[in-house]
Amino acid sequence: MSVEIPTHFAKKFGSGIDLLQQQMGSRLETGVDVDSDVTGGDRKFYDQVDTVEMVAITDRHGPTTVISTPHRRRMVVPAPFEWADRIDRSDLRRVMNDPQSSYSRAAAAAAGRKKDVTCVNAFFATASTGVDGTGTASFNSTDYQVAVVSGGLTIGQMLDARLKLEAAENPEDDGMNRWYAALAARQRRDLLATTEVSHADYNTVRALVNGQVDQFLGFTFLKTQLLGVDGSSDQRCPFWRKGSMKLAVAQEGRPFIDILPEHRHSIQLRYELDVGATRMDEKGVVEVISDL
C-alpha cells in the first residue's frame, strides 16, 4: 500500500454548528418591573408619592393643618444596542453548515445578557430624578449596604439584608413585592456549603435535591455571572424588592436578515435592542459585599 494514501483520507464533519457555553437569554428580567411601553419619546418618567405624617389636633374648631404631600419622579433613558455580521455568498457555498441560524441564536443570547447588564449597572448607580430628570439620587450605601466578611457570602449577611429591607417597610408578597437576590456561582457555592441552607429544617424549599438553592430567607435567587466588583475586587450582590427596579424596554430584541446588493449581495444578520433601567427608590435595594 502506498505510503502516500493519507493524502486521500476523508474528513467527516458534524451536522450543524453548536454554540459554546454562554448565558442564553435574560435571567434578571423576571425579578424586575418591566415596562414595555416606552415608545413615543427618548425617555420616560415615573411619578411617585413619598410618605406623609399626621399631626396632632390641639384645639377645637381650629383651622385645618395642610401638609404638602412629597412628590417624587424617576427617569429612564433607554439606549439602543445592536449586533451585526455578514456572510459572503461565496463563503456560504464553501461551508458544509450554514451559520445563519447559529449566528441568530448567538445574537439573541447577547441581547438577553445586555438586558441583565443594564439592570446590574442600575442597581447601585445614581438615578435621575426631578421634574425633568436633571436631579440625582445616589445609592444609599450608608443604610443599605452589608459590609464584606471573610469566607464569602454568609447567612449573617443575608439576614442583615433582610433586616434592612424589612425595617424600611418593604412589603413582602407576590408580584411587585417579591424579594430577589442575584448571585454568582461563587456565592451559590458558599450557600450550598452552609449547614443551615443544606439542612431540611432550615430550607423548606429543599432545592438541594438537584444541587440548587432557589429560595432562602424570603429571597428568590437568580443566577448570573454578570455582577460587578468594587474597588477591592469583592462581588457586589444586589438584594431587592421587584418593584424597586425598573427595566424600560423601548424595543425588544429584534432580528433582521438582509441582502446587500452593494456588497455583492452579502447576507447581513442584524439584531437590535433598546433598553434602559433605573433604581426606583433607595429603600428597596440592598448591596451585599461578598468576599471573593
Secondary structure, 3 states (H helix, E strand, C coil): CCCCHHHHCCCCCCCCCCCCCCCCCCCCHHHCEEECCCCCCCCEEEEEECCCCCCCCCCCCCCCCCCCCCEEEEEECCEEEEEEEEECHHHHCCCCCCCHHHHHHHHHHHHHHHHHHHHHHHHCCCEEECCCCCEEECCCCCCCEECCCCCCCCHHHHHHHHHHHHHCCCCCCCHHHCEEEEECHHHHHHHHCCHHHHCCCCCCCCHHHHCCCCEECCEEEEECCCCCECCCCCEEEEEEEHHHEEEEEEEEEEEEEEEEHHHCCEEEEEEEEEEEEEECCCCCEEEEEECC
